[in-house]
Amino acid sequence: MDYSTPQNVFRQRKLYPNMRLRNTSIDGSDGSQLFDDTSGATPASQMGYKNQQAGPESAAYPGQSLLSDPMSNLAMAYGSSLASQGKEMMDKNLDRFIPISKLKYYFAVDTVYVGKKLGLLVFPYMHQNWEVNYQQDTPVAPRFDVNAPDLYIPTMGFITYILVAGLALGTQNRFSPELLGVQASSAFVWLIMEVLAVLLSLYLVTVNTDLTTIDLLAFSGYKYVGMIVGVVSGLLFGKPAYYLSLLWCCAAIFIFMIRTLRLKLLSESAAEGRLVRGARNQLRMYLTMSIAAAQPIFMYWLTCHLIR
């Protein structure tokens, strides 16, 4: 019997798995690999590979090249200088019409000052020293001097007067938002007209004084304190109490305005109470009396229709 053929077949079967393994290992090089073999790459190709990796990082920070540009830095500096110049120009123009730095002075008050000032407005007869204190040619803040004018009390007095007027109209079943708006606008218009009339009178008389428009606005706004006292007294105790309290407050504001404005408008000798002859001094005295006498007229005109 010939046994050569089965042995050859067995050998061939035994060799096939090895050949298949070799073929699969050779063919696997054509498939996709997890990592690139860069061991045999040239330095130029390695630099390109590094540049590809650094590409996304450089794209993530585009402002670095912009900031490093000298032209962009110059443009940013020029823009900031233009912005600062525009801010300074706006502050100057705003301060020309609305002196914000000066307004801070008129609101520099505290609770002690407000209490003393209210007492002085209602009872000014015992007060002796009416001069405003100065520190290095600058008047001290109102919280340090009760004679200094302020805008806190006139502002709060105007708002409180509108609220009290609404309360008085409500007790008489005459309240309406339109009527309250008319009351507020009329009071504000009369205040502005009063200040403008005083400014015009000072210009015609040619009085050299350190009174400013804000000072006149503050002195004209102090009458709201007496108006509030009169209206509240009338609401609580009737019409006779309104007339009595308003008469007292009118006399008080008249004395307050005379003793305050004479130091600002009259000459030094006339302010001290000595008789000074001269047409200009007489005009100044008449102007002071007129400003003081106008306060009771406005007080009665703006409150008489609130009490019935």
LUMVEXVO-902399 format. One line per 5 residues: number of its first residue (from 0); for each residue x, y, z of N, C-alpha, C. Coordinates in Angstrom, 1 decimal. Example, Ala and Ser with C-alpha at 12.3 -4.5 7.8 and 13.67 -1.06 7.14 Angstrom:
0) 13.2,-5.7,7.8,12.3,-4.5,7.8,13.2,-3.3,7.8; 12.8,-2.2,7.1,13.7,-1.1,7.1,12.9,0.0,7.9
***
This chain:
0) 0.8,-1.2,0.0,0.0,0.0,0.0,0.9,1.3,0.0; 0.3,2.2,-0.6,1.1,3.5,-0.8,0.6,4.5,0.2; 1.5,4.8,1.2,1.1,5.8,2.2,1.6,7.2,2.0; 2.2,7.4,0.9,2.8,8.7,0.6,1.8,9.8,0.4; 0.7,9.5,-0.2,-0.3,10.6,-0.5,-1.0,11.2,0.8
5) -1.4,10.3,1.7,-2.0,10.9,2.9,-1.0,11.8,3.7; 0.2,11.4,3.7,1.2,12.2,4.5,1.4,13.6,3.8; 1.4,13.6,2.5,1.5,14.9,1.8,0.3,15.8,2.1; -0.8,15.1,2.1,-2.0,15.9,2.4,-2.0,16.5,3.8; -1.5,15.7,4.7,-1.4,16.2,6.1,-0.5,17.3,6.3
10) 0.7,17.2,5.5,1.6,18.3,5.6,1.1,19.5,5.0; 0.3,19.4,3.9,-0.3,20.6,3.4,-1.3,21.2,4.3; -2.1,20.4,5.0,-3.1,20.9,5.9,-2.4,21.6,7.1; -1.3,21.1,7.5,-0.5,21.6,8.6,0.1,23.0,8.3; 0.5,23.1,7.0,1.1,24.4,6.6,0.2,25.5,6.3
15) -1.1,25.2,6.0,-2.1,26.2,5.7,-2.3,27.2,6.7; -2.4,26.8,8.0,-2.7,27.8,9.0,-1.5,28.8,9.1; -0.3,28.3,9.0,0.8,29.2,9.1,0.9,30.2,7.9; 0.5,29.7,6.8,0.5,30.6,5.6,-0.6,31.6,5.7; -1.7,31.2,6.3,-2.8,32.1,6.5,-2.5,33.2,7.5
20) -1.8,32.8,8.6,-1.4,33.8,9.6,-0.4,34.8,9.0; 0.5,34.3,8.1,1.5,35.2,7.5,0.7,36.2,6.5; -0.2,35.6,5.8,-0.9,36.5,4.8,-1.7,37.5,5.5; -2.4,37.2,6.7,-3.2,38.2,7.4,-2.3,39.2,8.0; -1.1,38.8,8.5,-0.2,39.9,9.0,0.3,40.8,7.9
25) 0.5,40.3,6.7,1.0,41.1,5.6,-0.1,42.0,5.1; -1.4,41.4,5.0,-2.5,42.2,4.5,-3.0,43.3,5.5; -2.7,43.0,6.8,-3.1,44.0,7.9,-2.4,45.3,7.8; -1.3,45.3,7.1,-0.6,46.6,6.9,-1.4,47.6,6.0; -2.3,47.1,5.2,-3.0,47.9,4.4,-4.3,48.5,5.1
30) -4.7,48.0,6.2,-5.8,48.5,6.9,-5.5,49.8,7.7; -6.6,50.2,8.5,-6.4,51.4,9.3,-5.6,51.1,10.5; -4.7,52.0,10.9,-3.9,51.8,12.1,-4.3,52.9,13.2; -4.1,52.5,14.4,-4.4,53.4,15.5,-3.4,54.5,15.7; -2.2,54.3,15.4,-1.1,55.3,15.6,-0.3,55.3,14.4
35) 0.2,56.5,14.0,1.2,56.6,12.9,2.6,56.3,13.3; 3.3,55.7,12.5,4.7,55.4,12.8,5.5,56.5,12.3; 6.0,57.3,13.2,6.9,58.4,12.9,8.3,58.2,13.2; 8.7,57.0,13.5,10.1,56.7,13.8,11.0,56.9,12.7; 10.5,56.7,11.5,11.3,56.8,10.3,11.1,58.1,9.6
40) 10.4,59.0,10.1,10.1,60.3,9.5,11.2,61.2,9.5; 11.3,62.1,8.5,12.4,63.1,8.5,12.1,64.3,9.4; 13.1,65.1,9.7,12.9,66.2,10.6,11.9,67.2,10.0; 11.9,67.3,8.7,10.9,68.3,8.1,9.5,67.8,8.3; 9.3,66.5,8.1,7.9,66.0,8.3,7.5,66.1,9.8
45) 8.5,65.9,10.7,8.2,66.1,12.2,7.8,67.6,12.5; 8.5,68.5,11.8,8.1,69.9,12.0,6.7,70.2,11.5; 6.4,69.6,10.4,5.0,69.8,9.9,4.0,69.2,10.8; 4.3,68.1,11.4,3.4,67.5,12.3,3.2,68.3,13.5; 4.3,69.0,14.0,4.1,69.9,15.2,3.3,71.1,14.8
50) 3.5,71.6,13.6,2.7,72.8,13.2,1.3,72.4,13.1; 0.9,71.2,12.7,-0.4,70.8,12.6,-1.1,70.8,14.0; -0.3,70.3,15.0,-0.8,70.2,16.3,-0.9,71.6,16.9; 0.0,72.6,16.6,-0.1,73.9,17.2,-1.1,74.8,16.5; -1.6,74.3,15.3,-2.6,75.1,14.6,-3.8,75.4,15.3
55) -4.5,74.5,16.0,-5.8,74.8,16.7,-5.5,75.7,17.9; -4.3,75.6,18.6,-4.0,76.4,19.7,-3.8,77.9,19.3; -3.1,78.1,18.1,-3.0,79.4,17.7,-4.3,80.0,17.2; -5.1,79.2,16.6,-6.4,79.7,16.2,-7.3,80.1,17.4; -7.1,79.4,18.6,-7.9,79.7,19.7,-7.7,81.1,20.3
60) -6.5,81.7,20.0,-6.2,83.0,20.6,-5.9,84.0,19.4; -6.9,84.5,18.7,-6.6,85.4,17.6,-6.2,86.7,18.0; -6.5,87.1,19.3,-6.2,88.5,19.8,-4.7,88.7,20.1; -3.9,87.6,20.1,-2.5,87.7,20.4,-1.8,88.4,19.3; -2.1,88.1,18.1,-1.5,88.7,17.0,-2.0,90.2,16.8
65) -3.3,90.4,17.2,-3.8,91.8,17.2,-3.1,92.7,18.2; -3.0,92.2,19.4,-2.3,93.0,20.5,-0.9,93.2,20.2; -0.2,92.3,19.5,1.2,92.5,19.2,1.4,93.4,18.1; 0.3,93.8,17.4,0.5,94.7,16.3,0.6,96.2,16.8; 1.7,96.9,16.5,1.8,98.3,17.0,0.8,99.2,16.5
70) 0.2,99.0,15.3,-0.8,99.9,14.8,-2.1,99.8,15.6; -2.4,98.5,16.0,-3.6,98.3,16.8,-3.4,99.0,18.2; -2.2,98.9,18.8,-2.0,99.5,20.1,-2.1,101.0,20.0; -1.6,101.6,18.8,-1.8,103.0,18.6,-3.2,103.5,18.5; -4.0,102.6,17.8,-5.4,102.9,17.6,-6.2,102.8,18.9
75) -5.8,101.9,19.8,-6.5,101.8,21.1,-6.1,102.9,22.0; -4.9,103.4,21.9,-4.5,104.6,22.7,-5.2,105.8,22.3; -5.3,106.0,20.9,-6.0,107.1,20.4,-7.5,107.1,20.7; -8.1,105.9,20.7,-9.5,105.8,21.1,-9.7,106.2,22.5; -8.9,105.7,23.4,-9.0,106.0,24.9,-8.8,107.5,25.1
80) -7.9,108.1,24.4,-7.7,109.6,24.6,-8.9,110.3,24.1; -9.5,109.9,23.0,-10.7,110.6,22.5,-11.9,110.4,23.5; -12.0,109.2,24.1,-13.1,109.0,25.1,-12.9,109.9,26.3; -11.6,110.0,26.8,-11.4,110.8,28.0,-11.6,112.3,27.7; -11.3,112.8,26.5,-11.6,114.2,26.1,-13.1,114.4,26.0
85) -13.8,113.4,25.4,-15.2,113.6,25.4,-15.9,113.6,26.7; -15.4,112.8,27.7,-15.9,112.9,29.0,-15.7,114.2,29.7; -14.5,114.7,29.5,-14.1,116.0,30.1,-15.0,117.1,29.5; -15.2,117.1,28.2,-16.0,118.1,27.6,-17.5,118.0,28.1; -18.0,116.8,28.2,-19.4,116.7,28.7,-19.5,117.2,30.1
90) -18.5,116.9,31.0,-18.6,117.3,32.3,-18.5,118.8,32.4; -17.7,119.5,31.6,-17.6,120.9,31.6,-19.0,121.6,31.2; -19.5,121.1,30.1,-20.8,121.6,29.6,-21.9,121.3,30.5; -21.9,120.2,31.2,-23.0,119.9,32.1,-22.8,120.7,33.4; -21.6,121.0,33.8,-21.4,121.8,35.0,-21.7,123.3,34.7
95) -21.7,123.7,33.4,-22.0,125.0,33.1,-23.5,125.3,33.4; -24.4,124.4,33.0,-25.8,124.6,33.2,-26.3,124.0,34.5; -25.8,122.8,34.9,-26.2,122.2,36.2,-24.9,122.0,37.0; -24.6,122.9,38.0,-23.4,122.8,38.7,-23.5,121.7,39.8; -23.1,120.5,39.3,-23.3,119.3,40.2,-22.4,119.4,41.4
100) -21.2,119.9,41.2,-20.3,120.0,42.3,-20.8,121.0,43.4; -21.5,122.0,43.0,-22.0,123.0,43.9,-23.3,122.4,44.6; -24.0,121.6,43.9,-25.2,121.0,44.5,-24.9,120.1,45.6; -23.8,119.5,45.6,-23.4,118.6,46.7,-23.2,119.4,48.0; -22.8,120.7,47.9,-22.6,121.5,49.1,-24.0,121.8,49.7
105) -25.0,122.0,48.9,-26.3,122.4,49.4,-27.1,121.2,50.0; -26.6,120.0,49.8,-27.3,118.9,50.4,-26.4,118.2,51.4; -25.4,118.9,51.9,-24.5,118.4,52.9,-25.1,118.8,54.3; -26.2,118.1,54.7,-26.9,118.4,55.9,-26.9,117.1,56.8; -27.3,117.3,58.0,-27.6,116.2,58.9,-28.8,116.4,59.7
110) -29.2,115.5,60.6,-30.4,115.6,61.4,-30.4,116.8,62.3; -29.2,117.1,62.9,-29.1,118.3,63.8,-29.4,119.6,63.1; -28.8,119.7,61.9,-29.0,120.9,61.2,-30.4,121.1,60.7; -31.1,120.0,60.3,-32.5,120.1,59.8,-33.3,120.6,61.0; -33.1,120.0,62.2,-33.9,120.4,63.3,-33.7,121.9,63.7
115) -32.5,122.3,63.7,-32.2,123.7,64.1,-32.7,124.7,63.0; -32.6,124.3,61.8,-33.1,125.2,60.7,-34.6,125.3,60.7; -35.3,124.2,61.0,-36.8,124.3,61.0,-37.2,125.1,62.2; -36.5,125.0,63.3,-36.8,125.9,64.5,-36.5,127.4,64.2; -35.5,127.6,63.4,-35.2,129.0,63.0,-36.2,129.6,62.1
120) -36.7,128.7,61.2,-37.7,129.2,60.2,-39.1,129.5,60.9; -39.4,128.8,61.9,-40.7,129.0,62.6,-40.5,130.0,63.7; -39.4,130.1,64.4,-39.2,131.1,65.5,-37.8,131.7,65.3; -37.7,132.8,64.5,-36.4,133.4,64.2,-36.2,134.6,65.1; -37.0,134.9,66.1,-36.9,136.2,66.8,-35.8,136.2,67.8
125) -35.4,135.1,68.3,-34.3,135.1,69.3,-32.9,134.8,68.8; -32.8,134.6,67.5,-31.5,134.3,66.9,-30.8,135.6,66.7; -29.5,135.6,67.1,-28.7,136.8,67.1,-27.7,136.9,65.9; -26.9,135.8,65.8,-25.8,135.8,64.8,-26.4,135.3,63.5; -26.4,136.1,62.4,-27.0,135.7,61.1,-25.9,135.5,60.0
130) -24.7,135.7,60.4,-23.6,135.7,59.4,-23.2,134.2,59.1; -22.9,134.0,57.8,-22.4,132.7,57.4,-20.9,132.5,57.7; -20.5,131.5,58.2,-19.1,131.2,58.5,-18.4,130.8,57.3; -17.1,131.2,57.2,-16.3,130.9,56.1,-15.0,130.2,56.5; -14.5,129.4,55.6,-13.2,128.8,55.9,-12.3,128.9,54.6
135) -11.3,129.8,54.7,-10.5,130.0,53.5,-11.3,130.5,52.3; -12.1,131.6,52.5,-12.9,132.2,51.5,-14.0,131.2,50.9; -14.3,130.2,51.6,-15.3,129.2,51.2,-16.3,129.0,52.3; -17.6,129.1,52.1,-18.5,128.9,53.1,-18.5,127.5,53.6; -18.7,127.3,54.9,-18.7,125.9,55.4,-19.9,125.2,55.0
140) -19.9,123.9,55.2,-21.1,123.1,54.8,-22.3,123.4,55.7; -23.5,123.3,55.2,-24.6,123.6,56.0,-24.7,122.9,57.4; -24.2,121.6,57.4,-24.3,120.9,58.6,-23.5,121.5,59.8; -22.5,122.4,59.4,-21.7,123.0,60.4,-22.1,124.5,60.7; -23.1,125.0,59.9,-23.5,126.4,60.1,-25.0,126.4,59.8
145) -25.8,126.8,60.8,-27.3,126.9,60.6,-27.7,128.0,59.7; -26.8,129.0,59.6,-27.1,130.2,58.7,-26.9,129.9,57.2; -26.2,128.8,56.9,-25.9,128.5,55.5,-27.2,128.0,54.8; -27.4,128.5,53.6,-28.6,128.0,52.8,-28.4,126.5,52.3; -29.5,125.8,52.2,-29.4,124.5,51.7,-30.6,124.2,50.8
150) -30.6,123.1,50.1,-31.6,122.7,49.2,-32.4,121.5,49.7; -32.0,120.9,50.8,-32.6,119.7,51.3,-34.0,120.1,51.9; -34.1,121.1,52.7,-35.4,121.5,53.3,-36.3,122.1,52.3; -35.9,122.9,51.3,-36.8,123.3,50.3,-37.3,122.2,49.4; -36.5,121.2,49.1,-36.9,120.1,48.2,-37.9,119.2,49.0
155) -37.6,118.9,50.2,-38.5,118.1,51.0,-39.8,118.8,51.3; -39.6,120.2,51.5,-40.8,121.0,51.8,-41.8,121.0,50.6; -41.2,121.1,49.4,-42.1,121.2,48.2,-42.8,119.8,48.0; -42.1,118.7,48.2,-42.7,117.4,48.1,-43.8,117.2,49.1; -43.5,117.6,50.4,-44.5,117.4,51.5,-45.7,118.3,51.2
160) -45.4,119.5,50.7,-46.6,120.4,50.4,-47.5,119.8,49.4; -47.0,119.2,48.3,-47.8,118.5,47.4,-48.6,117.4,48.0; -48.0,116.6,48.9,-48.7,115.5,49.5,-49.8,116.0,50.5; -49.5,117.1,51.2,-50.5,117.7,52.1,-51.6,118.3,51.3; -51.3,118.9,50.2,-52.4,119.4,49.3,-53.3,118.3,48.8
165) -52.7,117.2,48.4,-53.5,116.0,48.0,-54.4,115.5,49.1; -53.9,115.5,50.4,-54.7,115.1,51.5,-55.8,116.1,51.8; -55.5,117.4,51.7,-56.6,118.3,51.9,-57.7,118.2,50.8; -57.3,118.0,49.6,-58.3,117.8,48.5,-59.1,116.5,48.7; -58.4,115.5,49.2,-59.1,114.3,49.4,-60.2,114.4,50.5
170) -59.9,115.1,51.6,-60.9,115.3,52.7,-62.1,116.1,52.2; -61.9,116.8,51.1,-63.0,117.6,50.6,-63.7,117.0,49.4; -63.3,115.7,49.1,-63.9,115.0,48.0,-63.6,115.7,46.7; -62.5,116.3,46.6,-62.1,117.0,45.3,-60.8,116.5,44.7; -60.3,115.4,45.2,-59.0,114.9,44.8,-59.2,114.2,43.4
175) -58.2,114.5,42.6,-58.0,113.9,41.3,-56.6,114.0,40.9; -56.0,113.1,40.2,-54.6,113.2,39.8,-54.4,114.4,38.9; -55.3,114.8,38.1,-55.1,116.0,37.3,-55.0,117.3,38.1; -55.9,117.3,39.1,-55.9,118.5,40.0,-54.6,118.6,40.8; -54.1,117.4,41.3,-52.9,117.4,42.0,-51.7,117.8,41.1
180) -51.7,117.4,39.9,-50.7,117.8,39.0,-50.7,119.3,38.7; -51.9,119.8,38.6,-52.0,121.3,38.4,-51.5,122.0,39.6; -51.7,121.5,40.8,-51.3,122.1,42.1,-49.7,122.1,42.1; -49.1,121.0,41.7,-47.6,120.9,41.7,-47.0,121.7,40.7; -47.6,121.7,39.5,-47.0,122.5,38.4,-47.1,124.0,38.7
185) -48.3,124.4,39.2,-48.4,125.9,39.5,-47.5,126.3,40.6; -47.3,125.5,41.6,-46.3,125.9,42.7,-44.9,126.0,42.1; -44.6,125.1,41.3,-43.2,125.1,40.7,-43.0,126.3,39.8; -44.0,126.6,39.0,-43.9,127.8,38.1,-43.8,129.1,38.8; -44.6,129.2,39.9,-44.5,130.4,40.7,-43.1,130.5,41.4
190) -42.6,129.4,41.8,-41.2,129.5,42.4,-40.2,129.9,41.3; -40.3,129.4,40.1,-39.3,129.8,39.1,-39.5,131.3,38.7; -40.7,131.7,38.6,-41.0,133.1,38.3,-40.5,134.0,39.4; -40.6,133.6,40.6,-40.1,134.4,41.7,-38.6,134.6,41.6; -37.9,133.5,41.4,-36.4,133.5,41.3,-36.0,134.4,40.1
195) -36.6,134.3,39.0,-36.3,135.1,37.8,-36.6,136.5,38.1; -37.6,136.9,38.8,-37.9,138.3,39.1,-36.8,138.9,40.0; -36.4,138.1,41.0,-35.3,138.6,41.9,-34.0,138.8,41.1; -33.7,137.8,40.2,-32.5,138.0,39.4,-32.5,139.2,38.5; -33.7,139.4,37.9,-33.8,140.6,37.1,-33.7,141.9,37.9
200) -34.3,141.9,39.1,-34.2,143.1,40.0,-32.8,143.3,40.4; -32.0,142.3,40.7,-30.6,142.5,41.1,-29.8,143.0,39.9; -30.2,142.6,38.7,-29.4,143.1,37.5,-29.8,144.6,37.3; -31.0,145.0,37.5,-31.4,146.4,37.2,-30.9,147.3,38.3; -30.8,146.8,39.5,-30.3,147.7,40.6,-28.8,147.7,40.6
205) -28.2,146.7,39.9,-26.7,146.6,39.8,-26.1,146.4,41.2; -26.6,145.3,41.8,-26.1,144.9,43.2,-25.0,143.9,43.0; -23.8,144.2,43.6,-22.7,143.3,43.6,-22.8,142.4,44.9; -23.3,141.2,44.7,-23.5,140.3,45.8,-23.0,138.9,45.4; -22.7,138.1,46.5,-22.3,136.8,46.3,-23.4,135.8,46.2
210) -24.7,136.3,46.2,-25.8,135.4,46.1,-25.8,134.8,44.7; -26.0,133.5,44.7,-26.1,132.7,43.4,-27.6,132.4,43.2; -27.9,131.8,42.0,-29.2,131.4,41.7,-29.7,130.3,42.6; -28.8,129.4,43.0,-29.2,128.3,43.9,-29.5,128.9,45.3; -28.8,129.9,45.7,-29.1,130.6,47.0,-30.5,131.2,47.0
215) -30.8,131.8,45.9,-32.2,132.4,45.8,-33.2,131.3,45.8; -32.9,130.2,45.1,-33.9,129.1,45.1,-34.1,128.5,46.4; -33.0,128.4,47.2,-33.1,127.9,48.6,-33.9,128.8,49.5; -33.6,130.1,49.4,-34.3,131.1,50.3,-35.8,131.2,49.9; -36.1,131.1,48.6,-37.5,131.1,48.2,-38.3,129.8,48.5
220) -37.5,128.7,48.7,-38.2,127.4,49.0,-38.4,127.2,50.5; -37.9,128.1,51.3,-38.1,127.9,52.8,-39.6,128.3,53.2; -40.3,128.9,52.3,-41.7,129.3,52.7,-42.6,128.1,52.7; -42.2,127.0,52.1,-43.0,125.8,52.1,-43.2,125.2,53.5; -42.2,125.5,54.4,-42.4,125.0,55.8,-43.6,125.6,56.4
225) -43.7,127.0,56.3,-44.8,127.7,56.9,-46.1,127.3,56.2; -46.1,127.0,54.9,-47.3,126.6,54.2,-47.8,125.2,54.7; -46.9,124.3,55.0,-47.3,123.0,55.5,-47.8,123.1,56.9; -47.2,124.0,57.7,-47.8,124.2,59.1,-49.2,124.7,59.1; -49.4,125.7,58.2,-50.7,126.3,58.1,-51.8,125.3,57.6
230) -51.5,124.6,56.6,-52.5,123.6,56.0,-52.8,122.5,57.0; -51.8,122.0,57.6,-52.0,120.9,58.6,-52.8,121.4,59.8; -52.5,122.6,60.3,-53.3,123.2,61.4,-54.8,123.4,61.0; -55.0,123.8,59.7,-56.3,124.0,59.2,-57.1,122.6,59.1; -56.4,121.6,58.7,-57.0,120.3,58.6,-57.3,119.7,59.9
235) -56.5,120.0,60.9,-56.7,119.4,62.3,-57.7,120.2,63.1; -57.6,121.5,63.1,-58.4,122.4,64.0,-59.3,123.4,63.3; -59.4,123.3,62.0,-60.3,124.2,61.4,-59.7,125.4,60.8; -60.6,126.3,60.2,-60.1,127.4,59.5,-59.5,128.5,60.3; -60.0,128.8,61.6,-59.3,129.8,62.4,-57.8,129.4,62.7
240) -57.6,128.1,63.0,-56.2,127.6,63.2,-55.3,127.8,62.0; -55.9,127.7,60.9,-55.2,127.9,59.6,-54.7,129.3,59.5; -55.6,130.3,59.8,-55.2,131.7,59.7,-54.2,132.1,60.8; -54.4,131.6,62.0,-53.5,131.9,63.0,-52.1,131.4,62.8; -52.0,130.1,62.4,-50.7,129.5,62.2,-50.0,130.1,60.9
245) -50.8,130.4,59.9,-50.2,130.9,58.7,-49.7,132.4,59.0; -50.5,133.1,59.8,-50.0,134.5,60.1,-48.7,134.4,60.9; -48.6,133.5,61.8,-47.3,133.4,62.6,-46.2,133.0,61.6; -46.4,132.0,60.7,-45.3,131.6,59.8,-45.0,132.7,58.8; -46.0,133.5,58.4,-45.7,134.6,57.5,-44.8,135.6,58.1
250) -45.1,136.0,59.4,-44.3,136.9,60.1,-42.9,136.4,60.3; -42.8,135.1,60.6,-41.5,134.4,60.8,-40.6,134.4,59.6; -41.2,134.1,58.4,-40.4,134.0,57.2,-40.0,135.4,56.8; -40.9,136.4,57.1,-40.5,137.8,56.7,-39.3,138.3,57.5; -39.3,138.0,58.8,-38.1,138.4,59.7,-36.9,137.6,59.2
255) -37.1,136.3,58.9,-35.9,135.5,58.5,-35.3,136.0,57.2; -36.1,136.4,56.2,-35.6,136.9,54.9,-35.0,138.2,55.1; -35.5,139.1,55.9,-34.9,140.4,56.1,-33.5,140.3,56.8; -33.4,139.5,57.8,-32.1,139.4,58.5,-31.1,138.6,57.7; -31.6,137.7,56.8,-30.6,137.0,56.0,-30.1,137.7,54.8
260) -31.1,138.4,54.1,-30.7,139.0,52.8,-30.0,140.4,53.1; -30.2,141.0,54.2,-29.6,142.3,54.4,-28.1,142.2,54.4; -27.6,141.0,54.9,-26.1,140.8,54.9,-25.6,140.5,53.5; -26.5,140.2,52.6,-26.1,139.9,51.2,-26.3,141.0,50.2; -27.3,141.8,50.5,-27.7,142.9,49.5,-27.2,144.2,49.9
265) -27.4,144.6,51.2,-27.0,145.9,51.7,-25.5,146.0,51.9; -25.1,147.3,52.0,-23.7,147.5,52.3,-23.4,147.1,53.8; -22.1,147.2,54.2,-21.7,146.7,55.5,-22.3,147.6,56.6; -22.3,148.9,56.4,-22.8,149.8,57.4,-24.3,149.7,57.5; -25.0,149.5,56.4,-26.5,149.4,56.4,-26.9,148.1,57.0
270) -26.1,147.0,56.8,-26.4,145.7,57.3,-26.2,145.7,58.8; -25.4,146.6,59.3,-25.2,146.7,60.8,-26.3,147.5,61.5; -27.2,148.1,60.7,-28.3,148.9,61.2,-28.1,150.4,61.3; -27.0,150.9,60.8,-26.8,152.3,60.8,-27.4,153.0,59.5; -27.8,154.2,59.7,-28.5,154.9,58.6,-27.5,155.3,57.5
275) -27.7,154.9,56.3,-26.9,155.2,55.2,-27.7,155.9,54.1; -27.3,157.1,53.8,-28.0,157.8,52.7,-27.4,157.5,51.4; -28.3,157.5,50.4,-27.8,157.2,49.0,-28.9,156.5,48.3; -29.0,156.9,47.0,-30.1,156.3,46.2,-29.8,154.8,46.0; -28.6,154.4,45.8,-28.3,152.9,45.6,-28.6,152.1,46.9
280) -28.3,152.6,48.0,-28.6,151.9,49.3,-30.1,151.8,49.5; -30.8,152.9,49.2,-32.2,152.8,49.3,-32.9,151.8,48.4; -32.4,151.7,47.2,-32.9,150.7,46.3,-32.6,149.3,46.8; -31.5,149.1,47.3,-31.1,147.8,47.9,-32.1,147.5,49.1; -32.3,148.5,49.9,-33.2,148.2,51.0,-34.6,147.9,50.5
285) -35.1,148.7,49.5,-36.4,148.4,49.0,-36.5,147.0,48.4; -35.4,146.6,47.7,-35.4,145.3,47.1,-35.5,144.2,48.1; -34.7,144.4,49.2,-34.7,143.4,50.3,-36.1,143.3,51.0; -36.8,144.4,51.2,-38.1,144.4,51.7,-39.1,143.8,50.8; -38.9,144.0,49.5,-39.9,143.4,48.5,-39.8,141.9,48.4
290) -38.5,141.4,48.5,-38.3,139.9,48.4,-38.9,139.3,49.7; -38.7,139.9,50.8,-39.3,139.4,52.1,-40.8,139.5,52.1; -41.4,140.6,51.6,-42.8,140.8,51.6,-43.5,139.8,50.6; -42.8,139.4,49.6,-43.4,138.5,48.6,-43.7,137.1,49.2; -42.9,136.7,50.2,-43.1,135.3,50.7,-44.4,135.1,51.4
295) -45.0,136.0,52.2,-46.3,135.8,52.8,-47.4,135.8,51.7; -47.2,136.6,50.6,-48.2,136.6,49.6,-48.3,135.3,48.9; -47.2,134.7,48.5,-47.2,133.4,47.9,-47.7,132.3,48.8; -47.4,132.4,50.1,-47.8,131.4,51.1,-49.4,131.4,51.2; -50.0,132.6,51.2,-51.4,132.6,51.2,-52.1,132.2,49.9
300) -51.5,132.6,48.8,-52.0,132.3,47.5,-52.0,130.8,47.2; -51.0,130.1,47.6,-50.9,128.7,47.3,-51.6,127.8,48.3; -52.2,128.4,49.4,-52.8,127.5,50.4,-54.2,127.9,50.7; -54.7,129.0,50.3,-56.0,129.5,50.7,-57.1,128.6,50.1; -57.0,128.0,49.0,-58.0,127.2,48.4,-58.0,125.8,48.9
305) -57.1,125.4,49.7,-57.0,124.1,50.3,-57.8,123.9,51.6; -58.2,125.0,52.2,-58.9,125.0,53.5,-60.3,125.6,53.2; -61.3,124.9,53.5,-62.7,125.4,53.3,-63.5,125.0,54.6
***
